[in-house]
Amino acid sequence: MRILVTGAAGRLGGRLVQVLNERKHIVTGMDIVGENVEKVDVSNFEMACDFITGLRPDLVIHPAAWTDVDGCARDPEKAIIINGFGTQHVALAAAAVGSAVLYVSSNEVFDGTAKRPYREYDMTNPINPYGYSKWVGERSILNINPKHYIVRTSWLFAHGGKNFIQSILTAAKDGKTLRVVANEVANPTYNDDLADAIANLIESGRFGIYHLVNEGACSRYAFARYALDKAGLKDTPVTPISSHEWQRPSTPPLYGSLQNMAGKHIGVALRPWQEAVDAFLEKEGLLAANE
Ligand SMILES: NC(=O)c1ccc[n+]([C@@H]2O[C@H](COP(=O)([O-])OP(=O)(O)OC[C@H]3O[C@@H](n4cnc5c(N)ncnc54)[C@H](OP(=O)(O)O)[C@@H]3O)[C@@H](O)[C@H]2O)c1
């Protein structure tokens, strides 16, 4: 397939370019930053439209986004312009040349009040500006381009760059006091596993809404504790705190666990999050012996 990947300098987009190239697809990467990518700003309609309609790919995979959740809370209008209208531009351009589109969305389109993991067709109800902007993106895809996949995910951890596991391990090694929120729950998801799952999904041709996350959910506290233990830092104390004690501009949904029902139905599933953390630590050379 001829595939355009937006956000190709980002964590997921970068990994997707690698995986899709390995699978012999013809891949073009675009972003507003980075090297070896076409510099295209999705929030600029003419620029995005000209580029996509000129390229005429079979599929546009669209992970590009303003992913700074707290930044989105401080500037909600900018969040809608990039994440909402940027996605509308991608959907319109793709539809104009008959390209399918895969939009990467978030568990933050849900309000976090559910009593069981969210299924793909549950009602969305975002409660913060980032979630709202991703929801606007979803609506655009749904309304504009019938050949679509919407892939929601959560709590990505990736090699390179900033991620929750690295932040916790670095803070522990620096001897900092660790206080981690224990009443916010979601699915830690390994970027490499997600990229593989997306590659499997697009090769299936089964359009629809998907929840692609590593299996199982936990609190941020349990996620941190597990990573520390597996990295040989069992003696590092971590204090569980409530989200009220961790003030931040954005209000995350407290229960953001996703259930992968639709993906499993077609054989696209990810391993349990604990196995994924082990694999991540092993690749980083951080998995402690006998753990
Ligand atoms: N990370 C998570 O925990 C998480 C959880 C759930 C869902 N998601 C979703 O998963 C997707 C990928 O996340 P990620 O962690 O890989 O994000 P990322 O590393 O921040 O990558 C996103 C890329 O898009 C670029 N970008 C920003 N504005 C753009 C614009 N106007 N035009 C073109 N490119 C633009 C970013 O550039 P800058 O770096 O300069 O902004 C960045 O290179 C996103 O759609 C995100 O909403 C992520």
The ligand as a Gaussian input file, in Angstrom:
#p B3LYP/6-31G(d) Opt

LIG

0 1
 N        1.215000       9.584000      24.180000
 C        0.138000       9.047000      24.770000
 O        0.170000       8.618000      25.929000
 C       -1.160000       8.954000      23.993000
 C       -2.276000       8.386000      24.613000
 C       -3.475000       8.301000      23.888000
 C       -3.542000       8.749000      22.580000
 N       -2.447000       9.301000      22.010000
 C       -2.532000       9.784000      20.635000
 O       -1.582000       9.052000      19.882000
 C       -1.071000       9.868000      18.833000
 C        0.444000       9.786000      18.793000
 O        0.959000      10.177000      20.059000
 P        2.529000      10.365000      20.275000
 O        2.775000      10.130000      21.723000
 O        3.267000       9.573000      19.252000
 O        2.653000      11.931000      19.963000
 P        3.962000      12.801000      19.665000
 O        5.190000      12.026000      19.996000
 O        3.720000      14.116000      20.358000
 O        3.899000      12.983000      18.095000
 C        3.002000      13.858000      17.448000
 C        3.743000      14.560000      16.336000
 O        2.814000      15.422000      15.635000
 C        3.476000      16.661000      15.415000
 N        2.554000      17.756000      15.186000
 C        2.039000      18.625000      16.114000
 N        1.288000      19.550000      15.508000
 C        1.321000      19.276000      14.174000
 C        0.756000      19.912000      13.048000
 N       -0.001000      21.011000      13.160000
 N        0.993000      19.378000      11.823000
 C        1.763000      18.273000      11.693000
 N        2.337000      17.637000      12.732000
 C        2.116000      18.129000      13.977000
 C        4.289000      16.849000      16.683000
 O        5.238000      17.871000      16.579000
 P        5.649000      18.662000      17.944000
 O        6.428000      17.676000      18.760000
 O        6.451000      19.816000      17.464000
 O        4.364000      19.063000      18.606000
 C        4.882000      15.451000      16.855000
 O        6.053000      15.281000      16.076000
 C       -1.636000      11.266000      19.057000
 O       -2.677000      11.490000      18.138000
 C       -2.157000      11.239000      20.474000
 O       -3.264000      12.105000      20.630000
 C       -1.247000       9.397000      22.679000

